[in-house]
Amino acid sequence: MNIRMAGIDYSIAHLDIRQIFSFGKQQQKEIYAFLKSQPEILGSVLIATCNRTELYLSCAENSTLHPFEVLCKACGRDFAEWQDKCKLRLEEEVFTHLNRLSCGAASQIWGEDQIITQVKEAIAAAREEQAADSILEVLFRNTIASGKAIKTNLTFTRTEQSAATKVLDVLKARESRPRRILIIGNGEMAQLAARSFLAEGFDVTMTLRQYKYGVVPIPEGAAVIPYHQRYEKMTECDVLVSATSSPHCTVEKELFAPLSPRPSLLFDLAVPRDIDPAIADLPGVRYYDIDLLGHAPFLKKQKALLAQIDEMGQKYYGDFCKWYRIRQEKAVSEKAV
C-alpha cells in the first residue's frame, strides 16, 4: 500500500495563493484525465474547498511521486514555485489528516459541519471520473464513518461551526446593529448564510440568475432580485455577503466605489474571491475574507479534543488496515492457484 497526499491549506497558504489552486468542475475533470494517464498512479481523489486544495494518491509500490508536484503539472504550474507552500503526508499520516478533516478538526473554522459533505462529494466526483481505486474508496469510506462517529460522540465548540456563524458574530458585536443584508449567490453556503441571518431577524435579499428562477430553493422569508440588479440593491443595504463559485469578481471596485449610500460591511465567503479586495481601501468600509473570519486561537480544550479524535480514528484505521491485509492475502492465494 502506497498512499500519499499533499496540498495547501489556510494554515500555510494565504487566500491569494489558495485561489490559484481553486478548480472548477471542468478543470477538475481535466486534472483527473491527466492523473489517469500517469502509469504510477493507481487512484486519485482531489479535495478543493475554500480552505484547501489537496490531492490523494494511491500509487504503485515503489513510486515516490509527490502529489502536489503532479497536481502542478496537471494545471500547468511550476512546482518549484509552490513546494514550500504544501504539506506532504504518507500512509497513516494520510488517514489521520483525513480523519481530522472529515469531522472539522482540520478546518479553519473549528468543527465546521460542511466539510464532511465536501469530503463525500470529493470521493463521489473521483468515482464519477473513474479515478478512485478500491484503496482510496475504502480509505474515504472509513474516514467519513469515523468523522460521523466523532461528530456524534464528541462536543465541538458550537459557536465556530460555519463562516455564516462567524459573520453573525461580527454583526452582533457592532454597537449599531445593521439590519439589511444582500447576499450574492444562491448555493449551499449562500443559503446557509441566509437561513442563519433570517433566524436572527435580519432583512435578507438574495440574488438569483434568471435561468435559475423556479429551480433553486430560496429560504423562506428571503427576498429575491435578479443578479444583474445587485449594484442597485446595494444602495439599500447595510451589509453585503458574497458566496458564489464564480471564477470572476461579483463586486468590482469601479462599480462599487461610486455607490451612495453603500454597504459598510462586506463579507467575501468565496474562493476565488468574489469581492475585489481593493474595495477594502475605500473609506468607511470594513472588508472580511474567509481568512479574516477564520482567525481564532486554538484553545486548550480543542487540543484535548484533537487527542480524542485521533484515538477514535485508530479503530477505523485498524479496520482499514485489516481490509487491506485480507485483500492482499486473497490476491496471493488466487495467484498461487
Residue pairs with C-beta under 8 A, 6 or more apart in sequence:
1 58
1 91
1 135
1 324
2 58
2 59
2 60
2 61
2 62
2 63
2 91
3 56
3 57
3 58
3 59
3 90
3 91
3 94
3 95
3 135
3 136
3 139
4 56
4 57
4 59
4 63
4 65
4 66
4 67
4 88
4 89
4 90
4 94
5 54
5 55
5 56
5 57
5 67
5 88
5 89
5 94
5 97
5 98
6 54
6 55
6 66
6 67
6 68
6 69
6 71
6 86
6 87
6 88
6 89
7 47
7 52
7 53
7 54
7 55
7 67
7 68
7 86
7 87
8 17
8 18
8 21
8 52
8 53
8 54
8 68
8 82
8 85
8 86
8 87
9 18
9 51
9 52
9 53
9 54
9 87
9 106
9 108
10 18
10 51
10 52
10 108
10 290
10 291
10 294
11 108
12 85
12 86
12 87
13 85
13 86
14 291
15 271
15 273
15 289
15 290
15 291
17 82
17 85
18 50
18 51
18 52
18 53
18 271
19 271
19 272
19 273
20 77
21 48
21 53
21 71
21 75
21 77
22 48
22 53
22 271
22 272
23 31
23 46
23 48
23 53
23 75
24 245
24 247
25 125
27 75
28 46
28 48
28 125
28 129
29 129
30 74
31 46
31 71
31 74
31 75
32 44
32 46
32 126
32 129
32 131
33 129
34 73
34 74
35 41
35 44
35 57
35 70
35 74
35 131
36 44
36 129
36 130
36 131
38 65
38 70
39 60
40 59
40 60
40 63
40 65
41 57
41 58
41 59
41 60
41 63
41 65
41 70
42 58
42 59
42 60
42 133
42 135
43 57
43 58
43 126
43 131
43 132
43 133
43 134
43 135
43 136
43 137
44 55
44 56
44 57
44 58
44 126
44 131
44 132
44 136
45 55
45 56
45 122
45 123
45 126
45 131
45 132
45 136
45 140
46 53
46 54
46 55
46 56
46 71
46 122
46 125
46 126
47 53
47 54
47 55
47 56
47 101
47 118
47 119
47 122
48 54
48 122
49 115
49 118
49 271
50 163
50 269
50 270
50 271
50 290
51 107
51 108
51 271
51 290
51 294
53 71
55 67
55 68
55 70
55 71
56 67
56 94
56 98
56 136
56 139
57 65
57 67
57 70
58 133
58 135
58 136
59 65
66 79
66 83
66 88
67 88
68 79
68 82
68 83
68 86
68 88
69 79
69 83
71 77
72 78
72 79
72 82
73 79
89 97
92 317
94 139
95 139
95 142
95 143
95 313
95 316
95 317
95 320
96 310
96 313
96 317
97 106
98 119
98 139
98 140
98 143
99 143
99 146
99 147
99 150
99 309
99 310
99 313
99 316
99 317
100 106
100 306
100 309
100 310
100 313
101 107
101 115
101 119
101 143
101 147
102 115
102 116
102 119
102 143
102 144
102 146
102 147
102 150
103 111
103 115
103 116
103 146
103 147
103 150
103 151
103 154
103 309
104 110
104 111
104 112
104 113
104 115
104 116
104 147
104 151
104 156
104 161
105 111
105 150
105 305
105 306
105 309
107 115
108 290
108 291
108 294
109 160
109 161
109 162
109 163
109 165
109 166
109 293
109 294
110 156
110 157
110 160
110 296
110 298
110 302
111 156
111 157
111 158
111 160
111 161
112 160
112 161
112 162
113 151
113 161
113 162
114 162
114 188
114 189
114 192
116 144
116 147
116 148
116 151
119 140
119 143
119 144
119 147
120 144
122 140
123 132
123 136
123 137
123 140
123 141
123 144
126 132
126 136
127 137
132 140
134 327
135 324
138 320
138 323
138 324
139 320
142 316
142 317
142 319
142 320
143 313
143 316
145 316
146 312
146 313
146 315
146 316
149 312
149 316
150 309
150 312
150 313
153 312
154 305
154 308
154 309
154 312
156 305
157 299
157 301
157 302
159 165
159 169
160 166
160 296
162 192
162 196
163 189
163 193
163 243
163 269
163 290
163 293
163 294
164 189
164 192
164 193
164 196
164 197
164 269
165 196
166 293
166 294
167 193
167 196
167 197
167 241
167 267
167 269
167 288
167 293
168 196
168 197
168 200
170 265
170 267
170 288
170 293
171 177
171 178
171 202
171 239
171 265
172 200
174 265
178 202
178 238
178 239
178 264
178 265
179 202
179 203
179 238
180 202
180 203
180 205
180 236
180 237
180 238
180 239
181 197
181 202
181 203
181 204
181 205
181 237
181 238
181 239
181 240
181 241
182 205
182 206
182 207
182 230
182 233
182 234
182 237
182 239
182 240
182 241
182 263
183 190
183 193
183 194
183 197
183 204
183 205
183 206
183 207
183 222
183 241
183 242
183 243
184 190
184 206
184 207
184 227
184 230
184 240
184 241
184 242
184 243
184 244
184 250
184 251
184 274
185 206
185 207
185 242
185 243
185 244
185 250
185 270
185 274
186 206
186 207
186 208
186 212
186 216
186 218
187 243
187 244
187 245
189 243
189 269
189 270
190 206
190 241
190 243
190 244
190 269
191 217
191 218
191 219
193 241
193 243
193 269
194 204
194 206
194 218
194 219
194 222
195 219
197 204
198 204
198 219
198 220
198 221
198 222
202 239
203 223
204 219
204 221
204 222
204 223
205 222
205 223
205 224
205 225
205 233
205 237
206 218
206 219
206 222
206 223
206 224
206 225
207 224
207 225
207 226
207 227
207 229
207 230
207 233
208 216
208 218
208 224
208 225
208 226
208 227
209 226
209 227
210 226
210 227
218 224
225 233
230 250
230 251
231 255
231 256
231 259
234 240
234 256
234 259
234 262
234 263
235 259
235 260
235 261
235 262
237 263
238 263
238 264
238 265
239 263
239 264
239 265
239 266
239 267
240 251
240 263
240 265
240 266
240 267
240 275
241 266
241 267
241 269
242 250
242 251
242 266
242 267
242 268
242 269
242 270
242 274
242 275
243 269
243 270
243 274
244 250
244 270
244 274
245 270
246 270
246 274
247 272
249 273
249 274
249 275
249 276
250 270
250 274
250 275
251 266
251 274
251 275
251 276
251 279
252 276
253 276
253 278
253 279
253 282
256 262
256 276
256 279
256 282
257 279
257 282
262 285
263 285
264 284
264 285
264 286
265 285
265 286
265 288
266 275
266 279
266 280
266 285
266 286
266 287
266 288
267 288
267 293
268 274
268 275
268 277
268 287
268 288
268 289
268 290
269 290
269 293
270 290
271 290
273 289
275 287
275 289
277 287
277 289
279 285
279 287
280 287
